[in-house]
Amino acid sequence: MPTERLSMRHIREVLRLHYSVGMSQRAVARSLGLAQGTVSKYLNRARRAGLTWPLRPELDDDARLENRLYPPPSDRPSDERPQPDWALVHRELRRPNVTLMLLWEEYCDASSDSFSYSWFCERYKEWAGRLKPTLRQVHVAGEKLFVDYSGHTMEVVDGLTGEVRSTQIFVAVLGASNYFRKQARPDRLGGAEKRRALHGY
């Protein structure tokens, strides 16, 4: 269910506090009793509409301001309007902190005749649904060995001396046979002792 729009008076106050007073989005949200996401949404709308503070005199009328923030849908046929580069969208989503909302806003900034956010999300899901979920790889026997750090440090107790040592665990897998080997790499060993721990001889 779509959220109710803020009144134009509230939107003006959001713009004033952020651009004129210099308050952060979090501070504006706290001051007006709004969610930070709501403040961010209206500031992004204002930016895409090219609005600054103070607003131009012709935007004193609420209807004109609303038309700038919520322009009517384009009457151009869908197939003539600019389409996002879905492969680029897919790659960008792998980066930290990148969301569909952020990518849609960039798409809107690049085109004045863009589609809505809901359309953007639906079309991306359709595009992503056609991707092959797996990539088959062929490995020649003895050609590749895949090694990875397990991500955990553990303690190993020497059976003869009782000494406790911290070790890093690595796992290696042969690509063709899937045979694997686990190996503990001691942090503080030297000489022959380290060689035995790492290579088994």
HUQUIWO-V229527 format. One record per pair of residues at least 4 apart in sequence whose ideal C-beta (glycine too) atoms are under 7 Angstrom apart, sorted by sequence separation. I is the first residue (numbers start at 1). J is the second residue. D is the distance in whole Angstrom. If there is no record, write none. Layout:
i = (I,I)
j = (J,J)
d = (D,D)
This chain:
i = (6,8,9,10,11,12,13,14,15,16,17,23,24,25,26,27,28,34,36,37,38,39,40,41,42,43,44,45,51,55,61,62,63,64,65,66,67,76,85,86,87,88,89,98,100,101,102,103,104,105,106,107,115,116,117,118,119,120,121,122,123,124,125,139,158,174,189,190,192,193,194,195,196,6,16,18,23,29,34,46,59,76,84,93,98,115,139,157,158,173,174,189,196,17,29,58,59,92,108,195,18,29,74,107,157,173,23,172,186,189,59,155,156,171,172,18,26,29,155,17,25,28,92,155,156,171,172,186,104,107,153,154,169,170,184,185,14,17,25,89,153,25,153,154,169,170,101,104,51,152,167,168,14,25,167,13,49,149,150,167,168,49,100,150,167,100,149,150,165,166,10,46,84,147,148,45,100,14,18,147,146,145,146,14,156,14,82,145,146,11,15,82,144,81,82,143,19,20,19,81,89,141,6,15,84,139,140,141,16,76,139,15,86,90,74,86,8,8,8,11,48,44,48)
j = (10,12,13,14,15,16,17,18,19,20,21,27,28,29,30,31,32,38,40,41,42,43,44,45,46,47,48,49,55,59,65,66,67,68,69,70,71,80,89,90,91,92,93,102,104,105,106,107,108,109,110,111,119,120,121,122,123,124,125,126,127,128,129,143,162,178,193,194,196,197,198,199,200,11,21,23,28,34,39,51,64,81,89,98,103,120,144,162,163,178,179,194,201,23,35,64,65,98,114,201,25,36,81,114,164,180,31,180,194,197,68,164,165,180,181,28,36,39,165,28,36,39,103,166,167,182,183,197,117,120,166,167,182,183,197,198,28,31,39,103,167,40,168,169,184,185,117,120,68,169,184,185,32,43,185,32,68,168,169,186,187,69,120,170,187,121,170,171,186,187,32,69,107,170,171,69,124,39,43,172,172,172,173,42,184,43,111,174,175,42,46,113,175,113,114,175,52,53,53,115,124,176,42,51,120,175,176,177,53,113,176,53,124,128,113,127,62,65,66,69,108,105,109)
d = (4,6,7,6,7,6,6,6,6,5,5,4,7,6,6,6,6,5,6,6,7,6,6,7,6,6,6,6,7,4,7,6,6,7,6,6,6,5,7,6,7,6,6,6,6,7,7,6,6,6,7,7,4,7,6,6,6,6,6,6,6,6,6,6,6,7,5,6,6,7,6,6,7,5,7,6,5,5,6,4,5,5,6,6,7,6,5,7,4,6,5,4,6,5,6,6,5,5,5,7,7,4,6,6,5,4,7,6,7,6,7,5,5,6,5,5,6,5,7,5,6,5,6,6,5,6,7,5,5,7,6,6,7,5,7,6,6,6,5,5,7,6,6,6,6,6,7,5,6,6,4,5,7,7,6,6,5,7,4,5,7,6,7,7,7,6,6,6,5,5,7,7,5,6,6,5,7,6,6,5,7,6,5,5,6,7,4,6,6,5,6,6,4,5,7,7,7,5,4,7,6,4,7,7,7,3,6,7,6,6,4,5,6,6,5,4,4,5,6,7,5,6,6)
